[in-house]
Amino acid sequence: MANLFRVASKLGKFVGPGIMVSVAYMDPGNYSTSVSGGAQFKYKLLSVILISNIFAVVLQCLCSKLGTVTGKDLAENCRIHLPRKLNFVIYGFAQMAIIATDLAEVVGTAVALKILFKIPLLLGVLVTIVDVLAILIFYKPEEQTMRQVRAFEMLVTTLVTATVVCFILELYKISIPDKAPLFEGFLPSPEIIENKQAMFISLGILGATVMPHSLYLGSSLVKPRLNEFDLKKYGKVLERPSLGAIKDTLNYSYAELIISLFLIATFVNSAILIVAGATLFGQPEAEDADLTSIYELLSRYISPAAGLIFALAMLFSGQSAGVICTMAGQIVSEGFLQFTFEPWLTRLITRLIAIVPCFLVTLFLGERGISNMLNLSQVVLSLILPIVSAPLIYFTANSKIMTVSTVEEDVSGSVTVNETTPLKNERNLRINYANGRLLTGASILIWVIIGFLNCYLVISFLMGEDIHF
């Protein structure tokens, strides 16, 4: 019992990064695709949400391992280990993914502000620049103590908790007399493959769940706790984490990540689809509903309070996801291109890169236009995912990259780390953290499945299949 309490207490200190990663899987883009899925296919696409989250857990565990063992995030590893031209190509796709992601965050927040406070849509888009940057002013992990980093993580956790509470309330307001079809929905259905529209929405759900930018984020968020361990033991942050830091943090990072993704991301995404399937299935106007229409439909078919709760969920998730997306933009720019600007300037630049296209779409296409772009952006994310995840699988399966070389302490307590000259009476240790055959096989299988589904959709679209955005 004492050991269990000790493990739980230590795990509590790791709560934060997994929740921040899960934010990427429950943004307003998920609402649009999941509501569309529930309205058209009721509960049948719940299996897609479950499978997508399993894919996300595997890929995010690889991210945690890569960041923990190398001390560098995915973008930094791409710059170090890939040819220069390939590095720039992947950076381009990563930046496209951030733009597509930010479109969902900006649109969701702007629509929520319009519903709740009657702020015009275009002005709401501009507001999202200021509020996200204001929050990020206080996040400087490279300068702050672990306590300050934890405070920021708790701020994001508060927004996530508010989102979860909103969807608990939404579920409370609906009635599902026959629950058998709901539970059957978590089992794969042949209709997903046979129906092109179901496949399209499934890819949208996949893109909105396993977001490319979250891979860069997940590999970076592990750094503060590694640095804290080495700072306490060696009095400085090492160029590469010590073996002690890796052993002390890796398993807890895995546990916190898996628990957060399944308890938060899977629940919220499932709740959105269940609410839509229970109330909007069979309603013709729900099939192509945008975020504003979803609010109106929930208000009409459930209650005005349900519509209000949905708008609040959009606001909370849009804010937290906007913060996370901007952080990911900074990680990508600094990692791939070695930006040397001040952190606030890097965040401003990356935020503007992402938000300018959102502003232009809103200005010229209006609310209906951004709704179509929102659904399309989620599919774009799915198309980009194999490109940015391939290096992750390669790096974590590479023994040269994933082998830690260090030394044991001698009797005097002296220590040498990271392949420096060993002291007398010390024994060199080399531990290989590369993926085993099973994990490598599972990762490649996930990559192949995502790539195959993407190719299937593209070929269907080019052949003129009736797939509407």
C-alpha positions in Angstrom: 0.0 0.0 0.0 2.8 2.4 0.8 4.5 1.6 -2.5 1.2 2.2 -4.3 0.8 5.5 -2.6 4.3 6.5 -3.5 3.8 5.7 -7.1 0.5 7.6 -7.2 2.1 10.6 -5.5 4.9 10.7 -8.0 2.6 10.2 -11.0 0.7 13.2 -9.7 3.8 15.3 -10.3 3.7 14.3 -13.9 0.1 15.4 -14.6 0.2 18.1 -17.2 2.0 17.2 -20.4 -0.5 14.5 -21.3 -3.4 16.8 -20.7 -1.8 19.5 -22.8 -1.3 17.0 -25.6 -4.9 15.8 -25.3 -6.0 19.4 -26.0 -4.9 18.9 -29.6 -7.4 16.0 -29.8 -10.5 17.9 -28.7 -10.6 21.2 -30.5 -13.5 22.8 -32.4 -12.4 20.9 -35.5 -13.4 17.7 -33.7 -16.8 19.1 -33.0 -17.5 19.8 -36.7 -16.4 16.3 -38.0 -17.9 14.4 -35.0 -21.3 16.1 -35.2 -21.3 15.5 -39.0 -20.5 11.8 -38.3 -23.2 11.5 -35.6 -25.8 13.3 -37.7 -25.3 11.1 -40.8 -24.3 7.7 -39.3 -25.5 7.9 -35.7 -23.1 5.9 -33.5 -21.3 3.8 -36.2 -18.3 6.1 -36.3 -17.5 5.7 -32.6 -15.2 2.9 -33.6 -13.2 5.4 -35.7 -12.8 7.7 -32.6 -11.6 4.7 -30.5 -9.2 3.5 -33.2 -7.9 7.0 -33.8 -7.2 7.5 -30.1 -5.3 4.1 -30.0 -3.2 5.4 -32.9 -2.7 8.6 -31.1 -1.5 6.8 -27.9 1.1 4.8 -29.8 2.4 7.8 -31.7 2.5 10.0 -28.7 4.3 7.3 -26.6 7.0 7.4 -29.4 7.1 11.2 -29.1 7.7 10.9 -25.3 10.4 8.3 -25.8 12.1 10.4 -28.5 12.1 13.6 -26.4 13.1 11.8 -23.2 16.0 9.7 -24.6 17.5 12.3 -26.9 16.6 15.5 -25.0 15.5 17.0 -28.3 12.0 17.2 -29.8 10.9 15.8 -33.1 11.6 19.0 -35.1 15.2 19.2 -33.7 15.8 15.6 -34.5 14.7 16.2 -38.1 17.1 19.1 -38.4 20.0 17.0 -36.9 19.5 13.7 -38.6 17.7 14.4 -42.0 19.2 15.8 -45.2 18.8 19.6 -45.4 16.3 19.6 -48.3 14.2 16.9 -46.8 14.2 18.8 -43.5 12.8 21.9 -45.2 10.2 19.9 -47.0 8.9 18.3 -43.8 9.0 21.7 -42.2 6.7 23.0 -44.9 4.2 20.3 -44.3 4.4 20.8 -40.6 3.7 24.5 -41.0 0.7 23.6 -43.3 -0.6 21.3 -40.6 -0.3 24.2 -38.0 -2.2 26.5 -40.3 -5.0 23.9 -40.9 -5.1 23.3 -37.1 -5.2 26.9 -36.2 -8.1 27.5 -38.6 -10.2 25.2 -36.3 -9.1 26.9 -33.1 -9.6 30.4 -34.5 -13.0 29.7 -36.1 -14.3 27.8 -33.0 -13.3 30.7 -30.6 -14.6 33.4 -33.0 -18.0 31.6 -33.4 -18.2 31.1 -29.6 -17.5 34.8 -29.0 -20.2 35.6 -31.6 -22.8 33.4 -29.9 -22.0 34.3 -26.3 -21.1 38.0 -26.6 -22.4 39.1 -30.1 -18.9 39.9 -31.2 -18.7 40.0 -35.1 -16.9 37.0 -36.6 -14.1 39.0 -38.2 -13.4 40.9 -34.9 -13.5 37.6 -33.0 -10.7 36.2 -35.3 -8.5 39.2 -34.4 -9.3 38.8 -30.7 -7.8 35.3 -30.9 -4.4 36.7 -31.7 -4.3 38.9 -28.6 -5.7 36.5 -26.0 -3.5 33.5 -27.0 -0.3 35.6 -27.0 -1.3 37.2 -23.7 -1.6 33.7 -22.1 1.7 32.6 -23.6 3.6 35.6 -22.3 3.7 33.8 -18.9 5.0 30.5 -20.3 8.8 30.4 -20.6 9.9 26.9 -19.8 13.5 27.6 -20.7 13.7 30.3 -18.0 11.1 29.2 -15.4 11.3 26.9 -12.4 9.3 23.6 -12.5 6.7 25.2 -10.2 6.1 27.9 -12.7 5.8 25.4 -15.5 3.4 23.4 -13.5 1.3 26.5 -12.9 1.0 27.0 -16.7 0.1 23.3 -17.1 -2.6 23.8 -14.5 -4.0 26.8 -16.3 -4.5 24.6 -19.5 -5.8 21.8 -17.3 -8.5 24.2 -16.0 -9.6 25.0 -19.5 -9.7 21.3 -20.4 -11.6 20.5 -17.2 -14.2 23.1 -18.1 -14.6 21.5 -21.6 -15.1 18.1 -20.1 -17.7 19.4 -17.7 -19.6 20.9 -20.5 -19.9 17.6 -22.3 -20.8 15.8 -19.2 -23.7 18.2 -18.9 -24.6 17.7 -22.6 -24.7 13.9 -22.1 -26.9 14.5 -19.0 -29.4 16.3 -21.1 -30.0 13.6 -23.7 -31.9 10.4 -23.5 -30.9 7.1 -25.1 -33.5 4.4 -24.3 -31.8 1.7 -26.3 -28.1 1.7 -25.5 -27.1 -1.4 -27.5 -26.5 0.5 -30.8 -24.3 2.9 -28.9 -22.0 0.2 -27.5 -22.0 -1.6 -30.9 -20.8 1.7 -32.4 -17.4 1.1 -30.8 -17.0 -2.0 -33.0 -15.8 -1.5 -36.6 -18.7 -1.4 -39.2 -18.3 -2.5 -42.9 -20.3 0.6 -43.8 -17.3 2.8 -43.0 -15.4 1.2 -45.8 -18.3 0.7 -48.2 -19.7 4.3 -47.9 -17.4 7.0 -49.4 -18.9 9.7 -47.3 -18.4 7.7 -44.1 -14.8 7.2 -45.2 -14.4 10.9 -45.8 -15.8 11.8 -42.3 -13.7 9.1 -40.8 -10.5 10.6 -42.2 -11.7 14.0 -40.9 -12.1 12.4 -37.4 -8.7 10.8 -37.8 -7.1 14.1 -38.8 -8.8 15.9 -36.0 -7.7 13.3 -33.5 -4.1 12.4 -34.4 -3.0 16.0 -35.2 0.4 16.3 -36.8 1.4 19.3 -34.6 0.8 17.3 -31.4 3.7 15.0 -32.3 6.2 18.0 -32.1 4.4 19.2 -29.0 4.5 15.8 -27.2 8.2 15.3 -27.8 9.0 18.7 -26.3 6.8 18.8 -23.2 8.9 16.1 -21.5 12.0 18.3 -21.3 11.3 20.3 -18.1 11.1 17.3 -15.9 14.3 15.8 -17.4 16.1 19.1 -16.8 14.8 19.3 -13.3 16.2 15.9 -12.4 19.7 16.7 -13.9 19.7 20.1 -12.4 19.2 18.7 -8.9 21.7 15.9 -9.3 24.5 17.5 -11.4 23.9 21.2 -10.8 23.3 22.0 -14.5 21.1 21.0 -17.4 23.0 18.4 -19.5 23.3 18.5 -23.3 21.6 15.1 -23.4 19.5 13.8 -20.4 21.3 11.5 -18.0 20.4 7.8 -17.7 19.0 8.5 -14.3 16.7 11.2 -15.6 15.5 8.9 -18.3 14.8 6.1 -15.9 13.1 8.4 -13.4 10.7 10.0 -15.9 10.0 7.8 -19.0 7.5 5.3 -17.5 5.6 8.0 -15.6 5.4 10.1 -18.8 3.9 7.1 -20.6 1.4 6.5 -17.8 0.2 10.1 -17.6 0.0 10.4 -21.3 -2.1 7.2 -21.8 -4.4 8.0 -18.9 -5.0 11.6 -20.1 -5.7 10.6 -23.8 -8.2 7.9 -22.9 -9.9 9.7 -20.0 -10.1 13.1 -21.7 -9.7 13.0 -25.5 -11.6 9.7 -26.1 -14.4 10.8 -23.7 -14.9 14.3 -25.2 -14.8 13.1 -28.9 -17.1 10.2 -28.1 -19.5 12.5 -26.2 -19.7 14.9 -29.1 -20.7 12.2 -31.6 -23.1 10.5 -29.1 -24.9 13.8 -28.5 -25.2 14.4 -32.3 -26.2 10.8 -33.0 -28.9 10.8 -30.3 -30.4 14.2 -31.2 -29.5 15.1 -34.8 -29.5 11.8 -36.6 -31.9 11.9 -39.5 -32.3 15.6 -39.5 -31.4 16.8 -43.0 -30.2 20.2 -41.9 -27.7 18.6 -39.6 -25.6 16.8 -42.2 -23.9 20.0 -43.4 -24.3 22.1 -40.3 -21.5 24.5 -39.4 -20.6 25.4 -35.8 -23.3 28.1 -35.6 -25.9 25.7 -37.0 -24.8 23.0 -34.6 -25.5 25.5 -31.7 -28.9 26.3 -33.1 -29.8 22.6 -33.7 -28.8 21.6 -30.1 -30.8 24.6 -28.8 -33.8 23.4 -30.8 -33.7 19.7 -30.4 -32.4 19.5 -26.8 -32.8 22.8 -25.0 -31.4 26.4 -25.1 -29.1 25.4 -22.2 -27.6 22.6 -24.4 -26.8 25.1 -27.1 -25.2 27.5 -24.6 -23.1 24.7 -23.1 -21.9 23.8 -26.5 -20.8 27.4 -27.2 -19.0 27.5 -23.8 -17.2 24.2 -24.7 -16.1 25.7 -28.0 -14.7 28.8 -26.2 -12.8 26.8 -23.6 -11.4 24.2 -26.1 -10.7 26.9 -28.7 -8.7 28.9 -26.1 -6.7 25.9 -24.8 -6.1 24.5 -28.3 -5.0 27.9 -29.6 -2.4 28.2 -26.9 -1.2 24.6 -27.6 -1.1 25.2 -31.4 0.9 28.4 -31.0 3.4 26.6 -28.7 3.7 23.9 -31.4 4.4 26.5 -34.0 7.2 27.9 -31.9 8.6 24.3 -31.4 8.4 23.6 -35.1 10.1 26.9 -36.2 12.9 26.7 -33.6 13.5 23.0 -34.2 13.5 23.0 -38.0 15.0 26.4 -38.7 16.8 27.3 -35.4 15.0 30.5 -34.9 17.0 32.7 -32.5 14.5 35.4 -31.9 13.1 36.1 -28.4 10.4 33.6 -27.5 7.6 36.2 -27.6 8.6 37.3 -31.1 8.8 33.7 -32.3 5.3 33.1 -31.0 4.0 36.2 -32.6 5.5 35.2 -36.0 4.3 31.7 -35.9 0.9 32.9 -34.7 0.6 35.3 -37.6 1.7 32.7 -40.1 -1.2 30.5 -39.0 -3.8 33.2 -38.4 -3.4 35.3 -41.6 -5.0 32.5 -43.8 -7.8 32.2 -41.3 -8.4 35.9 -41.4 -8.5 35.9 -45.2 -10.9 33.0 -45.4 -13.2 34.6 -43.0 -13.0 38.0 -44.8 -13.7 36.6 -48.3 -15.7 33.5 -47.8 -17.8 34.3 -44.7 -19.2 32.0 -42.2 -20.4 29.3 -44.6 -17.1 29.4 -46.4 -15.1 28.9 -43.2 -17.3 26.0 -42.3 -16.4 24.2 -45.5 -12.8 25.0 -45.0 -13.0 23.8 -41.4 -14.1 20.3 -42.5 -11.6 20.2 -45.3 -8.8 21.3 -43.0 -9.3 18.2 -40.8 -8.9 15.9 -43.9 -5.8 17.9 -44.9 -4.4 17.1 -41.4 -5.0 13.4 -42.1 -3.2 13.6 -45.4 -0.2 15.3 -43.8 0.0 12.9 -40.9 2.0 10.1 -42.7 4.6 12.7 -43.9 5.4 14.1 -40.4 5.0 10.8 -38.5 7.5 8.8 -40.8 10.6 10.5 -39.2 9.2 9.8 -35.7 9.0 6.1 -36.4 12.4 6.1 -38.1 14.1 7.9 -35.2 12.7 5.8 -32.4 13.5 2.6 -34.3 17.1 3.7 -34.9 19.5 2.2 -32.3 22.2 4.8 -33.0 19.9 7.7 -32.1 18.1 5.9 -29.2 21.2 4.5 -27.4 22.2 6.3 -24.2 25.9 6.2 -23.3 26.8 7.1 -19.8 28.9 6.0 -16.8 28.3 4.8 -13.3 29.4 6.8 -10.3 32.7 5.7 -8.6 33.2 5.3 -4.9 34.0 8.9 -4.4 30.7 10.0 -5.9 32.3 11.6 -9.0 30.4 11.0 -12.2 31.0 11.5 -15.9 28.1 11.5 -18.3 27.3 11.6 -22.0 30.3 9.9 -23.6 33.0 11.9 -21.9 36.2 10.3 -20.7 35.3 7.8 -17.9 37.0 8.2 -14.5 38.9 5.4 -12.8 36.8 2.6 -11.4 33.9 3.5 -13.6 32.1 1.3 -16.1 30.7 2.6 -19.3 27.0 1.8 -19.8 25.2 1.8 -23.2 21.5 1.2 -23.0 19.4 0.9 -26.2 15.9 2.5 -26.0 15.1 1.8 -29.7 11.7 0.3 -30.4 11.4 -3.4 -30.2 10.1 -5.5 -33.1 6.5 -5.5 -31.8 6.3 -1.7 -31.3 8.1 -1.0 -34.6 5.7 -3.3 -36.4 2.7 -1.7 -34.8 3.9 1.8 -35.6 4.5 0.9 -39.3 1.1 -0.8 -39.5 -0.5 2.4 -38.2 1.4 4.4 -40.7 0.4 2.1 -43.6 -3.3 2.2 -42.5 -3.4 5.9 -42.4 -1.5 6.2 -45.8 -3.8 3.6 -47.4 -7.0 5.3 -46.3 -5.7 8.7 -47.5 -4.8 7.2 -50.9 -8.2 5.5 -51.1 -10.0 8.9 -50.5 -7.8 10.8 -52.9 -8.4 8.2 -55.7 -12.1 8.2 -55.0 -12.2 12.0 -55.2 -10.2 12.1 -58.4 -12.5 9.6 -60.0 -15.4 11.9 -59.4 -17.1 10.1 -56.5 -19.8 12.1 -54.8 -17.9 13.3 -51.7 -18.9 16.7 -50.4 -16.9 18.8 -48.0 
